[in-house]
Amino acid sequence: MKLALYQGPPIQGDIEEGFARIEAQLGAAALSGARMAVFPELFLPGYNQPGLHASLSQPLGGAWCDRLGQLAETARCGLTIGWAERDGDQVYNAATAFGPDGAILGHYRKIQLFGPMEQQSFAFGNGYTLFDYQGHKTALMICYDVEFAHHVKALADQGVTLILVPTANPAGFEHVSTAIVPSRASEHVLTIAYANFCGSENGLGFGGHSVIVGPDARALAAASTTETLLVTDIAKTYDPALLSTQSTDYREVTP
């Protein structure tokens, strides 16, 4: 399966600009043969926009979801994207995956909220999201979630082979892309797509370096710090002798 990953600047709260960008990049991904395109965390309405998270947040199945599903159906390409979700009085840092028919494949709320801004803007998610897509048992995570080894292990223990991760990783934390994400992929023999912003938003700079990493910890595709659409085939054959066996070799010990 070909997988696409869009790294670009934040939309600065301009929702119509956001939908125009999604349409253009999703169309380009589809023309390249991608079956799924992954966009950054809180792409709608923006990550470092605490004043907009509550006021512009939308319900699952609302206007934003309708438009996103329509874009996926028109492009005939799956779409995974981060957005601010309202559920009653609560707002969540959420991500939704749409299939090429526009239907929702999976919806996820961020479990590990990072820092004061996120914890003041959002409620914590409390569950994993798994779905089958193009022969892969697939899961959604958001940014900080993938840095916690026990969350990735919990997904791998359920048979997950592909994790789609919208992120908003700040500049200075590039080691997440270059060290932590490859480690998580290698430890549990799975593929991780990590889609970050580039540029800046309200004084916060983003690190770019979006990456798609295979089960051998090697990057199948990687971005630098500029706007990029990555497209790569993740159906690579790996030498079993070079893949981790930690999941079967691990031994519990009593302190």
C-alpha positions, -999 to +999 in steps of 0.1 A: +000+000+000+012+035-008+009+059+021+011+097+019+021+122+046+016+159+044+039+183+063+030+219+060+026+252+079-004+258+102-035+274+087-035+301+115-072+295+122-084+300+086-107+271+082-114+277+045-077+278+038-074+246+057-100+228+036-085+242+004-051+228+015-065+194+024-083+192-010-051+200-029-028+178-010-052+149-008-057+151-046-020+151-051-016+121-029-043+102-048-026+110-081+006+095-067-013+063-059-016+067-022-044+049-004-042+070+028-029+105+035-020+116+070-021+153+081-008+170+113-024+173+148-052+198+152-049+208+116-083+222+121-084+249+135-046+249+144-024+236+172-012+267+191-046+283+190-061+279+225-085+308+219-101+288+190-101+253+203-133+256+222-150+282+200-144+265+167-146+229+178-171+207+160-189+175+169-181+141+155-203+137+124-207+175+121-199+199+093-162+194+094-165+156+092-190+158+064-166+180+044-136+158+052-155+127+042-166+143+009-130+152+001-118+117+007-146+103-014-139+127-043-102+120-042-108+082-037-081+083-011-082+077+027-076+107+050-063+108+086-063+143+102-062+160+136-090+184+147-107+199+177-138+178+186-166+190+208-187+165+227-212+183+250-192+205+274-159+187+266-134+194+239-110+168+227-077+168+207-090+142+182-080+124+150-102+107+125-095+084+097-118+084+066-119+057+040-119+064+002-156+061+003-158+090+028-169+068+057-153+070+091-129+042+097-118+052+132-119+081+156-095+087+184-090+112+213-055+120+225-046+101+257-014+118+267-020+156+266+013+175+265+019+206+287-003+233+302-019+245+270-032+211+259-044+202+294-063+234+298-079+232+263-088+195+262-102+166+281-082+134+282-090+105+258-093+071+275-092+044+248-074+030+217-088+029+182-082+000+158-095-007+123-085-028+093-073-010+063-058-023+031-045-055+048-031-037+079-046-037+114-043+000+119-043+023+149-045+060+155-023+079+180-016+117+184+019+132+189+030+126+225+010+093+227+036+075+205+064+084+229+050+061+256+063+026+249+035+009+269+008+024+246+026+012+215+031-022+231-006-024+239-015-018+203+011-043+190-003-069+214-036-065+197-020-072+163-015-036+150+010-034+122+004+003+112+001+034+134-010+067+119+002+097+140-008+133+134+016+154+154+026+190+163+061+184+175+079+217+184+114+226+171+141+213+194+124+179+198+135+164+165+149+134+183+113+122+185+114+117+147+149+105+145+152+083+176+119+076+194+096+069+165+122+045+149+126+028+183+089+023+187+086+008+152+115-015+157+106-027+192+072-039+181+078-047+144+053-022+129+052+008+106+046+043+120+036+074+099+044+106+119+030+138+102+042+171+117+039+208+109+067+230+097+069+268+101+054+285+132+022+295+148+017+322+175+053+321+184+057+284+185+081+269+159+076+234+146+104+209+139+092+193+107+111+161+101+079+141+095+087+105+088+074+071+078+094+044+095+093+006+088+096-023+113+134-023+109+137+013+123+147+027+089+129+056+073+109+047+043+104+084+036+115+115+056+109+153+053+132+181+063+118+214+076+098+226+046+064+219+032+064+184+018+041+157+006+058+123+012+045+093-007+060+058-002+050+021-006+050+005+029+048-030+014+085-036+018+098-071+025+120-073+056+145-099+065+130-116+096+165-122+110+169-084+113+136-077+130+131-074+168+119-104+188+114-084+220+077-092+221+084-129+225+117-127+244+106-103+272+108-118+307+091-104+338+113-102+369+104-096+405+124-068+422 
